[in-house]
Amino acid sequence: MKTISKFILILLFQIPFESKSQIDLQPDFVNFQYAGNFGFISFGGGYDLLKPEKPTHLNLGFYFGYLPEKIGGIEEYSLNTKLTYIPDVRIDINDKVDLNFFSVGLFINYAFGDNYFNRWSSHYPDGYYWWTPSVRFGVFVGGGLNIKKGNSDKDFISLYYDFSTHDLELVSYVQNTDYLSPLSIFNLSLGAIIYLR
């Protein structure tokens, strides 16, 4: 299954993967994010799935998010998985800084707290709601500013922005195009990725 997954990604992105003889659990980066669909603030780390010498990135990140009651009206915690493809579409500002105009990806969000659950109560008949409050699937597009710390294409800090939306917002838009604009279903997030190696 692992070989098939790598083959599919190689076909999609035409970029070879780094072969590793043993599992390496040390993260390739740490991440901090403000707003978006992960809470008021989120943090975590993850792995760059592409070869180190490639300027293109395919990041798989895992984040813990928090939304305080004073800001969101309810206290919320979340666990998030985010897959980000960052192609080598950049403009160099100088030797240390470049602009990355495009990134795209997918995320899964699991929220937990007093108002979140996986199943609706028995007060609702089966199938009454197609969605559950605790799980969201989403997409995003964005870009960023990359600041190199060393000579390697992987040794840098990325300051990024994302515009994201999720399944519930997309369905709401499709069902209410007379009342909702495309911009109303997207949320802005700002963040930083610090590459460790």
MDTraj code that builds the backbone (N, CA, C; nanometers):
import mdtraj as md
import numpy as np

residues = "MET LYS THR ILE SER LYS PHE ILE LEU ILE LEU LEU PHE GLN ILE PRO PHE GLU SER LYS SER GLN ILE ASP LEU GLN PRO ASP PHE VAL ASN PHE GLN TYR ALA GLY ASN PHE GLY PHE ILE SER PHE GLY GLY GLY TYR ASP LEU LEU LYS PRO GLU LYS PRO THR HIS LEU ASN LEU GLY PHE TYR PHE GLY TYR LEU PRO GLU LYS ILE GLY GLY ILE GLU GLU TYR SER LEU ASN THR LYS LEU THR TYR ILE PRO ASP VAL ARG ILE ASP ILE ASN ASP LYS VAL ASP LEU ASN PHE PHE SER VAL GLY LEU PHE ILE ASN TYR ALA PHE GLY ASP ASN TYR PHE ASN ARG TRP SER SER HIS TYR PRO ASP GLY TYR TYR TRP TRP THR PRO SER VAL ARG PHE GLY VAL PHE VAL GLY GLY GLY LEU ASN ILE LYS LYS GLY ASN SER ASP LYS ASP PHE ILE SER LEU TYR TYR ASP PHE SER THR HIS ASP LEU GLU LEU VAL SER TYR VAL GLN ASN THR ASP TYR LEU SER PRO LEU SER ILE PHE ASN LEU SER LEU GLY ALA ILE ILE TYR LEU ARG".split()
xyz = np.array([
    [0.0831, -0.1211, 0.0000],
    [0.0000, 0.0000, 0.0000],
    [0.0861, 0.1254, 0.0000],
    [0.1971, 0.1208, 0.0789],
    [0.2879, 0.2357, 0.0854],
    [0.3501, 0.2621, -0.0512],
    [0.3880, 0.1546, -0.1229],
    [0.4472, 0.1686, -0.2549],
    [0.3477, 0.2276, -0.3535],
    [0.2222, 0.1849, -0.3462],
    [0.1184, 0.2371, -0.4352],
    [0.0948, 0.3843, -0.4086],
    [0.0899, 0.4243, -0.2805],
    [0.0699, 0.5647, -0.2457],
    [0.1824, 0.6514, -0.3000],
    [0.3072, 0.6051, -0.2852],
    [0.4206, 0.6817, -0.3377],
    [0.4135, 0.6928, -0.4894],
    [0.3750, 0.5836, -0.5570],
    [0.3648, 0.5848, -0.7029],
    [0.2615, 0.6870, -0.7498],
    [0.1466, 0.6918, -0.6817],
    [0.0422, 0.7883, -0.7176],
    [0.0927, 0.9309, -0.6999],
    [0.1604, 0.9590, -0.5891],
    [0.2123, 1.0939, -0.5651],
    [0.3221, 1.1304, -0.6642],
    [0.4038, 1.0328, -0.7031],
    [0.5069, 1.0586, -0.8037],
    [0.4420, 1.0950, -0.9369],
    [0.3342, 1.0254, -0.9745],
    [0.2638, 1.0571, -1.0982],
    [0.2016, 1.1961, -1.0925],
    [0.1433, 1.2303, -0.9770],
    [0.0784, 1.3599, -0.9629],
    [0.1777, 1.4742, -0.9647],
    [0.2864, 1.4600, -0.8944],
    [0.3796, 1.5710, -0.8766],
    [0.5104, 1.5539, -0.9534],
    [0.5326, 1.4335, -1.0122],
    [0.6514, 1.4031, -1.0908],
    [0.7790, 1.4344, -1.0140],
    [0.7786, 1.4021, -0.8853],
    [0.8936, 1.4277, -0.8000],
    [0.9240, 1.3006, -0.7223],
    [1.0472, 1.2510, -0.7276],
    [1.0798, 1.1272, -0.6547],
    [1.0849, 1.1489, -0.5058],
    [1.0540, 1.0438, -0.4319],
    [1.0600, 1.0475, -0.2870],
    [1.1963, 1.0029, -0.2374],
    [1.2303, 1.0520, -0.1211],
    [1.3533, 1.0082, -0.0563],
    [1.3276, 0.8705, 0.0038],
    [1.4149, 0.7748, -0.0281],
    [1.4007, 0.6418, 0.0298],
    [1.4745, 0.6368, 0.1626],
    [1.4086, 0.5849, 0.2642],
    [1.4686, 0.5754, 0.3973],
    [1.4666, 0.4292, 0.4407],
    [1.5793, 0.3831, 0.4898],
    [1.5890, 0.2431, 0.5288],
    [1.5194, 0.2172, 0.6617],
    [1.5018, 0.3203, 0.7436],
    [1.4328, 0.3013, 0.8695],
    [1.3428, 0.4206, 0.8982],
    [1.2450, 0.3992, 0.9830],
    [1.1483, 0.5031, 1.0159],
    [1.2152, 0.6119, 1.0983],
    [1.1938, 0.7369, 1.0587],
    [1.2509, 0.8521, 1.1277],
    [1.1354, 0.9379, 1.1769],
    [1.1165, 0.9436, 1.3082],
    [1.0023, 1.0143, 1.3646],
    [1.0321, 1.1600, 1.3985],
    [1.1574, 1.2036, 1.3846],
    [1.1892, 1.3432, 1.4125],
    [1.1208, 1.4309, 1.3087],
    [1.0435, 1.5317, 1.3520],
    [0.9731, 1.6158, 1.2548],
    [1.0692, 1.6994, 1.1716],
    [1.0283, 1.7296, 1.0492],
    [1.1067, 1.8154, 0.9603],
    [1.0796, 1.9630, 0.9859],
    [0.9654, 1.9929, 1.0479],
    [0.9319, 2.1330, 1.0731],
    [0.8377, 2.1439, 1.1920],
    [0.8321, 2.2636, 1.2486],
    [0.7294, 2.2982, 1.3465],
    [0.6475, 2.4125, 1.2871],
    [0.5226, 2.4226, 1.3326],
    [0.4296, 2.5176, 1.2716],
    [0.3470, 2.5875, 1.3775],
    [0.3231, 2.7168, 1.3548],
    [0.2343, 2.7963, 1.4394],
    [0.1366, 2.8677, 1.3475],
    [0.0075, 2.8637, 1.3816],
    [-0.0938, 2.9243, 1.2947],
    [-0.1949, 3.0034, 1.3758],
    [-0.2306, 3.1186, 1.3215],
    [-0.3325, 3.2040, 1.3810],
    [-0.4586, 3.1977, 1.2964],
    [-0.5722, 3.1707, 1.3597],
    [-0.7047, 3.1698, 1.2956],
    [-0.7157, 3.0570, 1.1930],
    [-0.8016, 3.0763, 1.0933],
    [-0.8329, 2.9683, 1.0010],
    [-0.9377, 2.8770, 1.0625],
    [-0.9384, 2.7529, 1.0253],
    [-1.0370, 2.6565, 1.0741],
    [-0.9840, 2.5665, 1.1848],
    [-0.8668, 2.6028, 1.2418],
    [-0.8063, 2.5188, 1.3450],
    [-0.8222, 2.5765, 1.4845],
    [-0.8888, 2.6905, 1.4988],
    [-0.9013, 2.7567, 1.6272],
    [-0.8365, 2.8938, 1.6231],
    [-0.8379, 2.9623, 1.7365],
    [-0.7751, 3.0943, 1.7448],
    [-0.6246, 3.0831, 1.7232],
    [-0.5653, 2.9798, 1.7821],
    [-0.4223, 2.9543, 1.7655],
    [-0.4016, 2.8037, 1.7566],
    [-0.3061, 2.7620, 1.6741],
    [-0.2728, 2.6197, 1.6655],
    [-0.1228, 2.6039, 1.6483],
    [-0.0731, 2.4890, 1.6893],
    [0.0699, 2.4624, 1.6774],
    [0.0910, 2.3132, 1.6615],
    [0.2058, 2.2780, 1.6065],
    [0.2357, 2.1374, 1.5875],
    [0.3625, 2.1195, 1.5075],
    [0.3700, 2.0097, 1.4356],
    [0.4866, 1.9792, 1.3539],
    [0.4509, 1.8796, 1.2475],
    [0.5497, 1.8449, 1.1664],
    [0.5192, 1.7498, 1.0615],
    [0.6392, 1.7152, 0.9764],
    [0.6103, 1.6612, 0.8604],
    [0.7120, 1.6031, 0.7745],
    [0.7004, 1.6548, 0.6325],
    [0.8166, 1.6801, 0.5708],
    [0.8219, 1.7127, 0.4285],
    [0.8434, 1.5807, 0.3551],
    [0.7479, 1.5415, 0.2721],
    [0.7495, 1.4089, 0.2119],
    [0.8372, 1.3984, 0.0876],
    [0.8940, 1.5116, 0.0436],
    [0.9759, 1.5094, -0.0772],
    [1.1248, 1.5077, -0.0440],
    [1.2057, 1.4840, -0.1469],
    [1.3497, 1.4742, -0.1257],
    [1.4067, 1.6075, -0.0779],
    [1.5063, 1.6050, 0.0106],
    [1.5583, 1.7275, 0.0701],
    [1.6112, 1.8296, -0.0295],
    [1.6688, 1.7831, -0.1428],
    [1.7285, 1.8796, -0.2344],
    [1.6268, 1.9484, -0.3247],
    [1.5023, 1.9069, -0.3188],
    [1.4006, 1.9670, -0.4045],
    [1.3445, 2.0944, -0.3411],
    [1.3304, 2.2018, -0.4196],
    [1.2715, 2.3252, -0.3656],
    [1.1198, 2.3178, -0.3520],
    [1.0598, 2.2122, -0.4059],
    [0.9164, 2.1903, -0.3930],
    [0.8902, 2.1123, -0.2642],
    [0.7773, 2.1431, -0.1982],
    [0.7472, 2.0782, -0.0709],
    [0.6098, 2.0117, -0.0738],
    [0.5996, 1.8995, -0.0068],
    [0.4725, 1.8342, 0.0198],
    [0.4709, 1.8056, 0.1694],
    [0.4094, 1.8960, 0.2452],
    [0.4138, 1.8903, 0.3908],
    [0.2922, 1.8186, 0.4480],
    [0.3177, 1.7275, 0.5391],
    [0.2127, 1.6614, 0.6149],
    [0.2287, 1.7050, 0.7598],
    [0.1323, 1.7842, 0.8094],
    [0.1434, 1.8406, 0.9428],
    [0.0322, 1.7950, 1.0352],
    [0.0633, 1.7936, 1.1644],
    [-0.0315, 1.7564, 1.2687],
    [-0.0325, 1.8681, 1.3734],
    [-0.1519, 1.9230, 1.4014],
    [-0.1605, 2.0427, 1.4849],
    [-0.2678, 2.0293, 1.5926],
    [-0.2408, 2.0955, 1.7040],
    [-0.3376, 2.1082, 1.8117],
    [-0.3882, 2.2523, 1.8107],
    [-0.5217, 2.2700, 1.8078],
    [-0.5796, 2.4033, 1.8018],
    [-0.6604, 2.4365, 1.9259],
    [-0.6685, 2.5659, 1.9562],
    [-0.7421, 2.6114, 2.0735],
    [-0.8172, 2.7401, 2.0417],
    [-0.9448, 2.7434, 2.0808],
    [-1.0282, 2.8624, 2.0682],
    [-1.0831, 2.8967, 2.2057],
    [-1.0413, 3.0099, 2.2656],
    [-1.0927, 3.0467, 2.3983],
    [-1.2386, 3.0897, 2.3925],
    [-1.3087, 3.0696, 2.5015],
    [-1.4499, 3.1078, 2.5093],
    [-1.4686, 3.2582, 2.4914],
    [-1.3765, 3.3387, 2.5401],
    [-1.3887, 3.4841, 2.5293],
    [-1.3866, 3.5325, 2.3850],
    [-1.3268, 3.4540, 2.2972],
    [-1.3164, 3.4929, 2.1564],
    [-1.4235, 3.4261, 2.0722],
    [-1.4469, 3.2971, 2.0933],
    [-1.5398, 3.2235, 2.0087],
    [-1.6779, 3.2022, 2.0658],
    [-1.6999, 3.2416, 2.1914],
    [-1.8293, 3.2179, 2.2541],
    [-1.8379, 3.0831, 2.3214],
    [-1.7580, 2.9868, 2.2733],
    [-1.7466, 2.8549, 2.3359],
    [-1.5985, 2.8184, 2.3388],
    [-1.5595, 2.7367, 2.4345],
    [-1.4217, 2.6881, 2.4376],
    [-1.4113, 2.5659, 2.3488],
    [-1.3110, 2.5650, 2.2627],
    [-1.2980, 2.4565, 2.1651],
    [-1.1530, 2.4133, 2.1549],
    [-1.1340, 2.2826, 2.1432],
    [-1.0031, 2.2249, 2.1168],
    [-1.0148, 2.1438, 1.9878],
    [-0.9050, 2.1318, 1.9154],
    [-0.9117, 2.0539, 1.7920],
    [-0.7803, 1.9846, 1.7622],
    [-0.7908, 1.8722, 1.6954],
    [-0.6769, 1.8011, 1.6388],
    [-0.6907, 1.8098, 1.4880],
    [-0.5807, 1.8443, 1.4204],
    [-0.5885, 1.8747, 1.2779],
    [-0.4755, 1.8079, 1.2010],
    [-0.5087, 1.7590, 1.0839],
    [-0.4097, 1.7060, 0.9907],
    [-0.4178, 1.7883, 0.8627],
    [-0.3029, 1.8319, 0.8144],
    [-0.2987, 1.9244, 0.7011],
    [-0.1939, 1.8776, 0.6004],
    [-0.2350, 1.8619, 0.4751],
    [-0.1446, 1.8237, 0.3662],
    [-0.1312, 1.9433, 0.2727],
    [-0.0084, 1.9951, 0.2581],
    [0.0162, 2.1162, 0.1804],
    [0.1150, 2.0893, 0.0686],
    [0.0753, 2.1211, -0.0544],
    [0.1656, 2.1128, -0.1692],
    [0.2134, 2.2534, -0.2026],
    [0.3454, 2.2734, -0.2017],
    [0.4057, 2.4037, -0.2293],
    [0.4995, 2.3873, -0.3487],
    [0.4543, 2.4214, -0.4698],
    [0.5410, 2.4069, -0.5872],
    [0.6503, 2.5130, -0.5888],
    [0.7482, 2.4913, -0.6732],
    [0.8594, 2.5860, -0.6847],
    [0.8192, 2.6989, -0.7804],
    [0.7262, 2.7826, -0.7354],
    [0.6794, 2.8984, -0.8124],
    [0.7118, 3.0206, -0.7274],
    [0.8309, 3.0745, -0.7452],
    [0.8799, 3.1775, -0.6553],
    [0.9461, 3.2910, -0.7311],
    [0.9513, 3.4059, -0.6667],
    [1.0284, 3.5202, -0.7154],
    [1.1279, 3.5579, -0.6071],
    [1.2563, 3.5586, -0.6434],
    [1.3602, 3.5942, -0.5473],
    [1.3610, 3.7444, -0.5249],
    [1.3543, 3.7855, -0.3991],
    [1.3672, 3.9268, -0.3634],
    [1.5150, 3.9601, -0.3433],
    [1.5862, 3.8722, -0.2737],
    [1.7318, 3.8810, -0.2610],
    [1.7831, 3.7409, -0.2322],
    [1.9075, 3.7294, -0.1876],
    [1.9681, 3.5976, -0.1655],
    [1.9011, 3.5197, -0.0533],
    [1.8351, 3.5886, 0.0375],
    [1.7788, 3.5239, 0.1556],
    [1.6256, 3.5177, 0.1572],
    [1.5595, 3.5958, 0.0743],
    [1.4135, 3.6073, 0.0807],
    [1.3532, 3.5853, -0.0567],
    [1.2459, 3.5071, -0.0625],
    [1.1704, 3.4918, -0.1869],
    [1.0217, 3.4823, -0.1570],
    [0.9432, 3.5141, -0.2580],
    [0.7974, 3.5076, -0.2498],
    [0.7491, 3.3790, -0.3137],
    [0.6653, 3.3067, -0.2412],
    [0.6009, 3.1881, -0.2958],
    [0.4540, 3.2229, -0.3206],
    [0.4134, 3.2245, -0.4470],
    [0.2816, 3.2755, -0.4814],
    [0.1686, 3.1751, -0.4643],
    [0.2000, 3.0484, -0.4508],
    [0.0919, 2.9505, -0.4569],
    [0.1212, 2.8290, -0.3710],
    [0.0231, 2.7898, -0.2929],
    [0.0219, 2.6609, -0.2241],
    [-0.1228, 2.6137, -0.2209],
    [-0.1418, 2.4848, -0.2098],
    [-0.2769, 2.4285, -0.2098],
    [-0.2755, 2.3030, -0.1243],
    [-0.3908, 2.2713, -0.0648],
    [-0.3918, 2.1513, 0.0162],
    [-0.5268, 2.1123, 0.0715],
    [-0.5229, 2.0107, 0.1559],
    [-0.6413, 1.9518, 0.2182],
    [-0.6195, 1.9455, 0.3687],
    [-0.7285, 1.9449, 0.4440],
    [-0.7150, 1.9259, 0.5879],
    [-0.8343, 1.8477, 0.6436],
    [-0.8109, 1.7850, 0.7569],
    [-0.9149, 1.7194, 0.8353],
    [-0.9092, 1.7801, 0.9751],
    [-1.0235, 1.8178, 1.0261],
    [-1.0316, 1.8838, 1.1564],
    [-1.1245, 1.8030, 1.2465],
    [-1.0751, 1.7706, 1.3662],
    [-1.1592, 1.7038, 1.4660],
    [-1.1674, 1.7944, 1.5879],
    [-1.2844, 1.8510, 1.6142],
    [-1.3041, 1.9418, 1.7269],
    [-1.3692, 1.8677, 1.8421],
    [-1.3287, 1.9024, 1.9635],
    [-1.3920, 1.8417, 2.0793],
    [-1.4128, 1.9465, 2.1878],
    [-1.5179, 1.9252, 2.2635],
    [-1.5622, 2.0188, 2.3651],
    [-1.7077, 1.9894, 2.3962],
    [-1.7702, 2.0726, 2.4767],
    [-1.9082, 2.0478, 2.5192],
    [-2.0073, 2.0474, 2.4034],
    [-1.9792, 2.1221, 2.2981],
    [-2.0743, 2.1345, 2.1862],
    [-2.0408, 2.0466, 2.0667],
    [-1.9447, 1.9561, 2.0829],
    [-1.9020, 1.8730, 1.9703],
    [-1.9199, 1.7260, 2.0033],
    [-1.9695, 1.6506, 1.9048],
    [-1.9928, 1.5085, 1.9232],
    [-1.9913, 1.4417, 1.7867],
    [-1.9758, 1.3096, 1.7864],
    [-1.9649, 1.2346, 1.6612],
    [-2.0983, 1.1877, 1.6069],
    [-2.1991, 1.1766, 1.6940],
    [-2.3310, 1.1295, 1.6520],
    [-2.4377, 1.2225, 1.7058],
    [-2.5398, 1.2454, 1.6245],
    [-2.6540, 1.3238, 1.6715],
    [-2.7334, 1.2413, 1.7719],
    [-2.8030, 1.3088, 1.8604],
    [-2.8799, 1.2390, 1.9636],
    [-2.9973, 1.1645, 1.9010],
    [-3.0569, 1.0777, 1.9789],
    [-3.1693, 0.9967, 1.9307],
    [-3.2947, 1.0805, 1.9042],
    [-3.2924, 1.2082, 1.9405],
    [-3.4056, 1.2964, 1.9114],
    [-3.4216, 1.3188, 1.7605],
    [-3.3131, 1.2975, 1.6856],
    [-3.3165, 1.3162, 1.5403],
    [-3.3193, 1.1806, 1.4712],
    [-3.4051, 1.1625, 1.3724],
    [-3.4057, 1.0347, 1.2995],
    [-3.2755, 1.0163, 1.2225],
    [-3.2406, 0.8907, 1.1958],
    [-3.1187, 0.8603, 1.1196],
    [-3.1232, 0.9309, 0.9849],
    [-3.0102, 0.9954, 0.9504],
    [-3.0018, 1.0643, 0.8225],
    [-3.0591, 1.2040, 0.8211],
    [-3.1104, 1.2521, 0.9343],
    [-3.1693, 1.3867, 0.9389],
    [-3.0631, 1.4911, 0.9070],
    [-2.9434, 1.4752, 0.9647],
    [-2.8280, 1.5586, 0.9304],
    [-2.7217, 1.4703, 0.8671],
    [-2.6648, 1.5146, 0.7563],
    [-2.5607, 1.4363, 0.6901],
    [-2.4234, 1.4595, 0.7528],
    [-2.4120, 1.5617, 0.8372],
    [-2.2829, 1.5998, 0.8942],
    [-2.2853, 1.5850, 1.0457],
    [-2.1663, 1.5798, 1.1039],
    [-2.1540, 1.5795, 1.2499],
    [-2.0750, 1.7036, 1.2907],
    [-2.1027, 1.7598, 1.4077],
    [-2.0333, 1.8825, 1.4497],
    [-1.8828, 1.8662, 1.4713],
    [-1.8361, 1.7475, 1.4983],
    [-1.6970, 1.7321, 1.5409],
    [-1.5962, 1.7185, 1.4276],
    [-1.6371, 1.6747, 1.3086],
    [-1.5420, 1.6447, 1.2015],
    [-1.5692, 1.7319, 1.0797],
    [-1.4625, 1.7967, 1.0296],
    [-1.4708, 1.8789, 0.9087],
    [-1.3585, 1.8373, 0.8137],
    [-1.3913, 1.8365, 0.6848],
    [-1.2945, 1.8142, 0.5778],
    [-1.2867, 1.9427, 0.4972],
    [-1.1655, 1.9868, 0.4650],
    [-1.1546, 2.1154, 0.3995],
    [-1.0441, 2.1236, 0.2965],
    [-1.0433, 2.2377, 0.2268],
    [-0.9426, 2.2685, 0.1252],
    [-0.8924, 2.4103, 0.1494],
    [-0.7760, 2.4417, 0.0957],
    [-0.7230, 2.5766, 0.1101],
    [-0.6265, 2.6095, -0.0026],
    [-0.6085, 2.7384, -0.0260],
    [-0.5060, 2.7908, -0.1163],
    [-0.4338, 2.9024, -0.0420],
    [-0.3108, 2.9300, -0.0813],
    [-0.2374, 3.0347, -0.0123],
    [-0.1063, 3.0663, -0.0790],
    [-0.0157, 3.1195, -0.0007],
    [0.1164, 3.1582, -0.0473],
    [0.1988, 3.2003, 0.0717],
    [0.3163, 3.2587, 0.0458],
    [0.3975, 3.2982, 0.1597],
    [0.5271, 3.3661, 0.1227],
    [0.5988, 3.4010, 0.2262],
    [0.7294, 3.4651, 0.2174],
    [0.8302, 3.3726, 0.2839],
    [0.9350, 3.3343, 0.2121],
    [1.0342, 3.2408, 0.2627],
    [1.1641, 3.3130, 0.2969],
    [1.2148, 3.2901, 0.4164],
    [1.3379, 3.3526, 0.4631],
    [1.4396, 3.2425, 0.4899],
    [1.5466, 3.2388, 0.4116],
    [1.6469, 3.1338, 0.4248],
    [1.7328, 3.1558, 0.5480],
    [1.7600, 3.0450, 0.6192],
    [1.8488, 3.0500, 0.7354],
    [1.9894, 3.0040, 0.6990],
    [2.0010, 2.9268, 0.5901],
    [2.1306, 2.8737, 0.5484],
    [2.1363, 2.8625, 0.3976],
    [2.2201, 2.7717, 0.3476],
    [2.2400, 2.7589, 0.2033],
    [2.1448, 2.6590, 0.1386],
    [2.0836, 2.5722, 0.2179],
    [1.9965, 2.4680, 0.1642],
    [1.8578, 2.5238, 0.1316],
    [1.7945, 2.4646, 0.0278],
    [1.6574, 2.5026, -0.0066],
    [1.5588, 2.4613, 0.1016],
    [1.6018, 2.3732, 0.1915],
    [1.5125, 2.3272, 0.2976],
    [1.5342, 2.4017, 0.4294],
    [1.6356, 2.4831, 0.4367],
    [1.6725, 2.5487, 0.5620],
    [1.6181, 2.6915, 0.5638],
    [1.4895, 2.7047, 0.5985],
    [1.4298, 2.8378, 0.5961],
    [1.3074, 2.8444, 0.6864],
    [1.2611, 2.9654, 0.7075],
    [1.1357, 2.9920, 0.7772],
    [1.0358, 3.0423, 0.6739],
    [0.9171, 2.9899, 0.6754],
    [0.8126, 3.0313, 0.5822],
    [0.7009, 3.1021, 0.6590],
    [0.6758, 3.2270, 0.6233],
    [0.5616, 3.3012, 0.6761],
    [0.4513, 3.2915, 0.5720],
    [0.3373, 3.2339, 0.6087],
    [0.2376, 3.2009, 0.5070],
    [0.0990, 3.2534, 0.5416],
    [0.0151, 3.2536, 0.4403],
    [-0.1275, 3.2812, 0.4566],
    [-0.2049, 3.1727, 0.3825],
    [-0.3215, 3.1393, 0.4334],
    [-0.4119, 3.0438, 0.3688],
    [-0.5527, 3.1007, 0.3670],
    [-0.6266, 3.0721, 0.2604],
    [-0.7705, 3.0935, 0.2567],
    [-0.8341, 2.9551, 0.2522],
    [-0.9070, 2.9191, 0.3583],
    [-0.9583, 2.7830, 0.3700],
    [-1.1096, 2.7808, 0.3870],
    [-1.1676, 2.6685, 0.3469],
    [-1.3093, 2.6433, 0.3691],
    [-1.3269, 2.4939, 0.3925],
    [-1.4450, 2.4562, 0.4408],
    [-1.4668, 2.3136, 0.4678],
    [-1.5995, 2.2666, 0.4090],
    [-1.6261, 2.1376, 0.4236],
    [-1.7402, 2.0730, 0.3592],
    [-1.8729, 2.1399, 0.3934],
    [-1.8939, 2.1740, 0.5181],
    [-2.0213, 2.2328, 0.5594],
    [-2.0423, 2.3704, 0.4971],
    [-1.9371, 2.4506, 0.4910],
    [-1.9474, 2.5830, 0.4294],
    [-1.9697, 2.5715, 0.2786],
    [-1.9036, 2.4763, 0.2144],
    [-1.9210, 2.4579, 0.0699],
    [-2.0635, 2.4168, 0.0352],
    [-2.1177, 2.3231, 0.1114],
    [-2.2554, 2.2787, 0.0863],
    [-2.3535, 2.3929, 0.1132],
    [-2.3302, 2.4691, 0.2205],
    [-2.4161, 2.5836, 0.2512],
    [-2.4144, 2.6851, 0.1374],
    [-2.2964, 2.7062, 0.0791],
    [-2.2862, 2.8007, -0.0330],
    [-2.3640, 2.7505, -0.1550],
    [-2.3451, 2.6226, -0.1895],
    [-2.4132, 2.5663, -0.3062],
    [-2.5653, 2.5748, -0.2900],
    [-2.6141, 2.5547, -0.1681],
    [-2.7577, 2.5576, -0.1429],
    [-2.8134, 2.6988, -0.1242],
    [-2.7256, 2.7974, -0.1091],
    [-2.7713, 2.9342, -0.0814],
    [-2.6912, 3.0372, -0.1606],
    [-2.6738, 3.0127, -0.2896],
    [-2.5927, 3.1036, -0.3711],
    [-2.6543, 3.2434, -0.3818],
    [-2.7842, 3.2563, -0.3590],
    [-2.8471, 3.3886, -0.3640],
    [-2.8132, 3.4729, -0.2412],
    [-2.7719, 3.4076, -0.1336],
    [-2.7484, 3.4788, -0.0072],
    [-2.6020, 3.4805, 0.0351],
    [-2.5224, 3.3855, -0.0149],
    [-2.3822, 3.3771, 0.0238],
    [-2.2922, 3.4062, -0.0954],
    [-2.1834, 3.4761, -0.0706],
    [-2.0834, 3.4984, -0.1751],
    [-1.9706, 3.3981, -0.1561],
    [-1.8933, 3.3694, -0.2606],
    [-1.7808, 3.2765, -0.2440],
    [-1.6828, 3.3217, -0.1354],
    [-1.6627, 3.4523, -0.1240],
    [-1.5688, 3.5028, -0.0232],
    [-1.6175, 3.4783, 0.1190],
    [-1.7470, 3.4689, 0.1376],
    [-1.8013, 3.4546, 0.2737],
    [-1.7742, 3.3174, 0.3343],
    [-1.7383, 3.2181, 0.2524],
    [-1.7157, 3.0840, 0.3064],
    [-1.5678, 3.0535, 0.3284],
    [-1.4803, 3.1496, 0.2959],
    [-1.3371, 3.1283, 0.3151],
    [-1.2881, 3.2029, 0.4382],
    [-1.1962, 3.1402, 0.5113],
    [-1.1381, 3.1974, 0.6322],
    [-0.9890, 3.2197, 0.6115],
    [-0.9404, 3.3338, 0.6569],
    [-0.7985, 3.3667, 0.6444],
    [-0.7216, 3.3161, 0.7664],
    [-0.6083, 3.2533, 0.7427],
    [-0.5172, 3.2167, 0.8507],
    [-0.3773, 3.2661, 0.8168],
    [-0.3007, 3.2969, 0.9202],
    [-0.1622, 3.3402, 0.9065],
    [-0.0762, 3.2467, 0.9906],
    [0.0414, 3.2137, 0.9402],
    [0.1229, 3.1200, 1.0162],
    [0.2700, 3.1258, 0.9813],
    [0.3467, 3.0442, 1.0514],
    [0.4900, 3.0321, 1.0288],
    [0.5304, 2.8864, 1.0369],
    [0.6109, 2.8440, 0.9411],
    [0.6706, 2.7104, 0.9422],
    [0.8207, 2.7280, 0.9592],
    [0.8760, 2.6615, 1.0579],
    [1.0201, 2.6645, 1.0805],
    [1.0742, 2.5273, 1.0455],
    [1.1534, 2.5208, 0.9374],
    [1.2102, 2.3936, 0.8964],
    [1.3328, 2.3621, 0.9826],
    [1.3364, 2.2405, 1.0320],
    [1.4407, 2.1983, 1.1246],
    [1.5564, 2.1284, 1.0553],
    [1.5328, 2.0802, 0.9343],
    [1.6390, 2.0091, 0.8611],
    [1.6040, 2.0006, 0.7141],
])
top = md.Topology()
chain = top.add_chain()
for i, resn in enumerate(residues, 1):
    res = top.add_residue(resn, chain, resSeq=i)
    for name in ("N", "CA", "C"):
        top.add_atom(name, md.element.get_by_symbol(name[0]), res)
traj = md.Trajectory(xyz[None], top)
